[in-house]
Amino acid sequence: MDASAVTAALQAAVAGAAVEAAPPSADLQATIHVSRDDLPTVARALRDTPDLGYTLLAELTAVDYWPREPRFEVVYLLVSFAHRQRLRVKVRLHGSDAHVATVTDIWPAANWLEREVWDLFGIQFDGHPDPRRLLMPEDWDGFPLCKDYPVQIRRKPGASEPLQVTEEEFRANLERDRLTRR
C-alpha cells in the first residue's frame, strides 16, 4: 500500500484529519505527514482500521532542521504484520512550540522512545506517563541532538591546516601505534 492509498484509507476512517502523502523517498517507504492535533486519532485509526492494521511501533525518533521552520519532525516507523507493510509517519513541529500528544496508550513501545526523543531533542510528549530523563543525567542542561546545542571544543579550528598528514607524520603515527601495542 503506497502513501496515497494509506492517506485515502485514513481520510475515510477519520473525517477531516489533516493527512497528506509525502512524495516517494529514496528508500521507497510509504510516508505520510500528519498534523500534530490529529496525531492521536490518526494513530488509533492506523492501528484499529482492518485495512491498515499497523499494530507495531518499530521506531520513534526526531529530526532537527534548525534554522528552518517547522524546525522538528517527529518520525514514527510502523509495521503492519497482517498486510506485511511498513509506514513512516511524520509530524512537523515548530521550534517555539515543540510538543505533541503521546501515543503510549496506542503503542506501548512508545514509552521509552518518547523519553529518549525528549531527552535528546527537548520535544515534549503531552500526557506521557513517565516524563523523566532517560539517557542524560537529571542535572544535564540542554538537549544534545539539537543543532543549536553548544558543542564544547577545546581548540580553535584552523582553516589553514592541512587536511592530510605528511608522510613523516604518518610514519611516526604508525611507529607510535606499533610501540604501544607491544
C-alpha positions in Angstrom: 0.0 0.0 0.0 1.5 3.3 -1.1 1.2 6.6 0.8 -1.7 7.9 -1.3 -3.7 4.7 -0.5 -2.9 5.0 3.2 -4.0 8.6 3.1 -7.3 7.7 1.3 -8.0 5.0 3.9 -7.2 7.4 6.8 -9.4 10.1 5.4 -12.3 7.6 5.1 -11.6 6.4 8.7 -11.0 9.8 10.3 -13.1 12.5 8.6 -11.4 15.9 8.5 -7.9 14.7 9.6 -5.0 16.7 8.2 -3.1 13.8 6.5 -1.0 14.2 3.3 1.1 11.7 1.3 4.7 12.6 1.0 6.5 12.2 -2.3 8.3 8.9 -2.8 11.7 8.8 -1.0 14.9 7.1 -2.0 14.1 4.1 0.2 10.6 3.8 -1.4 9.0 3.5 2.0 5.4 4.9 2.2 5.5 8.2 4.1 2.7 10.4 5.3 2.6 13.7 7.1 0.1 14.2 10.0 -0.8 17.4 11.8 0.1 17.5 15.5 -3.5 17.9 16.5 -4.7 14.9 14.5 -2.0 12.5 15.6 -3.9 10.7 18.4 -6.9 9.9 16.2 -4.9 9.1 13.1 -2.6 6.8 15.1 -5.6 5.0 16.6 -7.1 4.6 13.1 -3.8 3.3 11.8 -3.8 0.6 14.4 -7.5 -0.2 14.5 -8.7 0.0 10.9 -8.6 -3.5 9.4 -7.3 -2.4 6.0 -4.3 -0.8 7.7 -3.5 -2.7 10.9 -0.3 -1.0 11.9 0.0 -2.8 15.3 3.7 -2.3 15.9 5.6 0.9 16.5 9.1 -0.2 15.5 10.9 3.1 16.0 10.3 6.7 17.1 12.8 9.4 16.5 13.1 13.1 15.6 15.0 15.3 13.2 16.1 18.9 13.8 16.1 21.1 10.7 17.3 24.2 12.5 17.2 27.1 11.4 14.3 26.1 9.2 10.7 26.2 10.4 9.0 24.0 11.2 12.1 23.0 13.0 11.4 19.5 14.1 9.9 16.4 12.6 8.9 13.5 14.9 9.1 10.3 12.9 7.1 7.1 13.7 8.0 3.9 11.9 5.1 1.5 11.9 4.6 -2.1 10.9 1.5 -4.0 9.8 2.1 -7.7 10.1 -1.3 -8.6 8.7 -0.5 -6.7 5.4 3.3 -7.0 5.5 3.7 -3.3 5.2 5.8 -0.5 6.7 4.8 3.1 7.1 6.7 6.2 8.1 4.5 8.9 9.8 6.0 12.4 10.2 4.7 15.2 12.4 6.1 18.6 11.9 6.7 20.9 15.0 7.7 24.5 15.3 10.8 25.1 17.5 9.0 27.5 19.8 6.1 25.1 20.4 7.7 21.6 20.2 5.1 19.3 21.8 2.8 16.5 20.6 0.5 14.1 22.2 1.9 10.8 23.5 1.0 7.6 21.7 1.9 5.3 24.6 -1.7 4.3 25.0 -1.9 3.2 21.4 1.6 1.6 21.1 3.2 0.9 24.5 6.6 0.7 22.8 6.5 4.5 22.5 7.1 4.9 26.3 10.9 4.8 26.3 11.2 6.1 22.7 9.3 9.3 23.6 11.5 9.7 26.7 14.6 9.4 24.5 13.4 12.0 22.0 12.5 14.4 24.8 15.9 13.8 26.5 17.9 14.4 23.3 15.8 17.0 21.4 13.6 18.6 24.0 10.3 17.7 22.3 7.5 17.4 24.9 5.0 14.5 24.7 1.8 15.7 26.3 0.2 13.1 28.6 3.3 10.8 28.8 3.1 8.6 31.9 6.8 9.0 32.9 8.4 12.1 31.5 11.9 11.7 33.1 15.3 11.8 31.5 16.4 8.5 30.1 19.9 8.9 28.7 21.3 12.1 30.1 21.8 12.8 33.9 19.0 14.6 35.6 21.0 17.8 36.1 22.0 18.0 32.4 21.5 21.3 30.8 20.1 21.4 27.3 19.3 18.8 24.6 22.4 17.4 22.9 20.9 16.4 19.5 19.6 19.9 18.8 21.6 21.6 16.1 22.0 24.7 18.1 23.4 22.8 21.2 26.7 24.4 22.2 29.5 21.9 21.4 32.5 22.0 23.7 35.6 22.3 21.6 38.9 22.8 23.3 40.9 24.1 20.3 40.2 26.6 17.6 39.6 25.0 14.2 42.3 26.0 11.8 41.3 26.7 8.2 44.9 26.8 7.0 45.9 23.4 8.5 46.5 20.6 6.0 43.6 18.1 5.7 46.1 15.2 5.4 49.1 14.3 7.4 52.6 14.4 5.8 54.4 11.2 5.1 56.7 11.7 8.1 53.7 12.2 10.4 52.1 9.1 9.0 55.2 7.0 9.6 55.6 8.5 13.1 51.9 7.6 13.9 52.5 4.0 12.7 55.6 3.7 14.8 53.9 5.1 17.9 51.0 2.7 17.4 53.3 -0.3 16.9 55.2 0.5 20.1 52.1 0.9 22.2 50.7 -2.5 21.1 53.7 -4.4 22.4 
